[in-house]
Amino acid sequence: MNTINAVQMHSTGDSDLAAIRKRHLRILIIDNENRFRKAMSFNLSQKYDAKVMDVDSGQDAIGLLKSGSQFDLIFIDLTMPGMNGAETYAELRKIDSGCPVVLMSSYPDSEEWMAAKELPVRVVQKPFFGQMLTEMLFRSASR
């Protein structure tokens, strides 16, 4: 397991939530599952006061970054038709090498999951909300 995946999470509280909300993080969600993408977008905008964009494919995400859109955090689903999450991650890194990325999947026993665990990026199982999401956002807000 790489060190990024093994980072311990610190306890988040009201002050962390306030810090996240104050930053108005710009977040991109890349996921072909419309229901998950919309629920996550709603949660991020309502609870964390984030400015969220969501797309259903890696190709659309690459188009956004190439057109100049910038984000504080990008969530990428691993298993998408066409360009999968790992391929999307590789292409996005060519455009923006510094933006934090979280790879996510509902299938932790998949081949894609195992390959993603070798990348220098956090990999999480969907769905995730609450403490785990707050921690990821807090890290991005603290950059």
C-alpha positions in Angstrom: 0.0 0.0 0.0 1.4 3.4 -0.9 1.8 6.1 1.8 -1.0 8.3 0.5 -3.5 5.5 1.0 -2.2 4.8 4.4 -2.4 8.3 5.8 -4.3 8.4 9.1 -7.3 10.6 9.3 -7.4 13.2 12.0 -10.6 13.9 13.9 -12.6 16.6 12.2 -15.0 18.9 14.0 -17.1 22.0 13.6 -14.0 24.2 13.1 -12.9 22.0 10.2 -16.4 22.2 8.6 -16.2 26.0 8.9 -12.7 26.1 7.3 -14.0 24.0 4.4 -17.1 26.1 3.9 -15.0 29.3 4.0 -12.8 28.1 1.1 -15.8 27.4 -1.3 -13.8 24.5 -2.8 -14.1 24.0 -6.5 -14.8 20.3 -7.0 -15.2 18.1 -10.0 -17.0 14.8 -9.9 -16.4 12.4 -12.8 -18.8 9.4 -12.6 -21.1 7.8 -15.1 -23.7 6.9 -12.4 -26.1 9.8 -12.5 -27.8 9.1 -9.1 -24.5 9.0 -7.2 -23.0 12.0 -9.0 -26.1 14.2 -8.3 -26.3 13.1 -4.7 -22.7 13.8 -4.1 -22.9 17.1 -5.8 -25.9 18.1 -3.7 -24.2 17.0 -0.5 -21.0 18.9 -1.3 -22.8 22.1 -2.3 -25.2 22.1 0.6 -23.1 20.9 3.6 -19.7 22.1 2.5 -20.6 25.2 0.4 -18.5 23.8 -2.4 -18.8 24.9 -6.1 -19.4 21.6 -7.8 -19.2 20.6 -11.4 -20.0 17.0 -12.5 -19.6 15.1 -15.7 -20.4 11.6 -16.7 -17.2 10.8 -18.6 -13.4 11.2 -18.6 -13.5 12.8 -22.0 -15.8 15.5 -20.7 -13.5 16.1 -17.7 -10.5 16.5 -19.9 -12.4 19.0 -22.0 -13.2 21.0 -18.9 -9.5 21.2 -17.8 -8.3 21.9 -21.3 -10.7 24.8 -21.5 -9.2 26.3 -18.4 -11.4 25.1 -15.6 -9.5 24.6 -12.4 -10.4 22.5 -9.3 -9.3 22.1 -5.7 -10.3 18.4 -5.7 -11.3 15.9 -8.3 -13.3 12.7 -7.7 -13.0 10.0 -10.4 -15.0 6.8 -10.7 -12.7 3.9 -11.6 -15.2 1.9 -13.7 -16.7 4.0 -16.5 -17.4 3.1 -20.1 -15.0 4.4 -22.6 -12.1 6.0 -20.7 -11.9 4.4 -17.3 -10.9 6.1 -14.1 -7.2 5.2 -14.3 -7.0 6.4 -17.9 -8.8 9.6 -17.0 -6.4 10.2 -14.0 -3.4 9.8 -16.3 -4.8 12.3 -18.9 -5.8 14.8 -16.2 -2.3 14.6 -14.7 -0.9 15.8 -18.1 -3.0 18.9 -17.8 -2.9 19.6 -14.1 -0.3 17.7 -12.1 -1.0 19.3 -8.8 -4.7 19.0 -8.2 -5.6 16.4 -5.5 -7.5 13.4 -7.0 -9.5 10.7 -5.3 -10.3 7.6 -7.2 -13.5 5.8 -6.1 -15.3 2.6 -6.9 -18.1 0.4 -5.7 -16.1 -2.6 -6.6 -13.1 -3.0 -4.2 -12.4 -6.5 -5.5 -12.1 -5.5 -9.2 -9.0 -5.5 -11.3 -9.3 -1.7 -11.7 -9.3 -1.3 -7.9 -6.1 -3.3 -7.6 -4.3 -1.4 -10.3 -5.5 2.0 -8.8 -4.0 1.1 -5.4 -0.6 1.2 -7.1 -1.1 4.8 -8.2 0.0 7.8 -6.0 -3.6 8.7 -5.2 -6.2 8.0 -2.6 -8.6 5.2 -3.5 -11.9 4.9 -1.7 -15.0 2.6 -1.8 -18.3 4.2 -2.7 -20.5 5.4 -1.3 -18.6 7.6 1.2 -20.0 10.5 3.1 -19.6 11.9 6.6 -16.2 11.8 8.4 -14.3 10.4 5.4 -15.6 13.0 3.0 -15.0 15.8 5.5 -11.4 14.7 6.0 -10.7 14.7 2.3 -12.2 18.2 1.9 -10.4 19.5 4.9 -7.0 18.4 3.4 -7.9 20.2 0.2 -9.1 23.3 2.1 -5.8 23.4 4.0 -3.6 23.5 0.9 
